[in-house]
Each structure stands twice: as structure tokens, then as C-alpha cells.
Amino acid sequence: MADEEAITGGNGAGDPGDEPQVVAIAQYIKDLSVESPNTPQAFQWQAQPQLDVQFNIAVGKIADDVHEVVVKFEVAARSDEGIQFLIDLSYAGLYGLRNIPEEALPPFLLIEAPRLLFPFVRQIIADASQNTGFPPLLLDPVDFGAAYVAQLEAQQGGAGSPGPNGGSAPAADAEPAETADETPQG
């Protein structure tokens, strides 16, 4: 039998403890509110509702290497006759981040983490709208990268002074917000 050697590092890597590590620890509904205040009358309305979809992102540091990212979506379906349904969802993810450079934290926490959470948010909102008696609302994909860039540009151009990180990136607790008008699908 040949002597076995422990494989350490692979591909010329140094100490594996120095490598960047990202772990999704948990995902959960933090808050969910669903209202259909004009049911059953709303089922008889003929006008197509206008959808107002807004979102924002909040980031909190839970421990040294643990961050909570909360994506909040507010959806309202309204027509001339009144409100058909309202859905407010705060969906969170808990992420363990180790050996991540400080300048890489905001892009991960404000782009990648929300992108990972979005399919679950989309499904919860579709189920909630369907459970009010209306067709499921399938949200269009959100470009969290574009929202992040827009927020950076607003911070750099709006105040005339550098942001909390010298103007290069928003603070990790920044909240990009976006509004979209959609028509219901289905």
C-alpha cells in the first residue's frame, strides 16, 4: 500500500482559512400582510387593475461575520372602483460572510443576496395573490444590480459630498428602492 498524504490547499492555494466564504444560514418570512378589502365586490369589477410594486432592501449586522438582508415588497392592485388587494412582504436571509474584503460587502449584500432571495419572494407573492381569489401575480425579475448602480449615482450626484464609504459604494445598511407599474398576468 502506498503512503497517503493529506491534501492541503489544492491548486497552489494558501491557507484555506483565508479564503472568502459565503454561507446562506437561513431564509424566512419576517412579515407578511395580505388584504383584499373589497372582496367579493372586486370580483365583479370590469376594469383592469393597475399594479404598484415597490421594494427596498435593508441590511443589518447580526454578529461579526453574520448579516441579515431583508427584501421588502409592497404590492397594490387598484382600479377606479377601489383596491383589489394589498400585499406587504418582508423576506429575509441570514448570511455568514468570512474573509470578504470590506469593499465587496455592499455589492454582495445589496445585489447578490436579494437576487438569491427573489425567487422565494416571487412565489410567496404569487401564492398570496391567488389566495385572495385573484389570478397569481408573477412579478417580473428585478435587476438589483441596476438599482444598486442608480443608488450609487444618486449618492454621488445628489449631496455633492462623498458617501459613508468615501463615495465609492453605499453603506451596507443602505436601502435602494424601486417602483414598477405592472399589469396583472393571468
C-alpha positions, 0 to 999 in steps of 0.5 A: 500500500502506498503512503497517503498524504493529506491534501492541503490547499489544492491548486497552489492555494494558501491557507484555506482559512483565508479564503472568502466564504459565503454561507446562506444560514437561513431564509424566512418570512419576517412579515407578511400582510395580505388584504383584499378589502373589497372582496367579493365586490372586486370580483365583479369589477370590469376594469383592469387593475393597475399594479404598484410594486415597490421594494427596498432592501435593508441590511443589518449586522447580526454578529461579526461575520453574520448579516441579515438582508431583508427584501421588502415588497409592497404590492397594490392592485387598484382600479377606479372602483377601489383596491383589489388587494394589498400585499406587504412582504418582508423576506429575509436571509441570514448570511455568514460572510468570512474573509470578504474584503470590506469593499465587496460587502455592499455589492454582495449584500445589496445585489447578490443576496436579494437576487438569491432571495427573489425567487422565494419572494416571487412565489410567496407573492404569487401564492398570496395573490391567488389566495385572495381569489385573484389570478397569481401575480408573477412579478417580473425579475428585478435587476438589483444590480441596476438599482444598486448602480442608480443608488450609487449615482444618486449618492454621488450626484445628489449631496455633492459630498462623498458617501459613508464609504468615501463615495465609492459604494453605499453603506451596507445598511443602505436601502435602494428602492424601486417602483414598477407599474405592472399589469396583472398576468393571468 
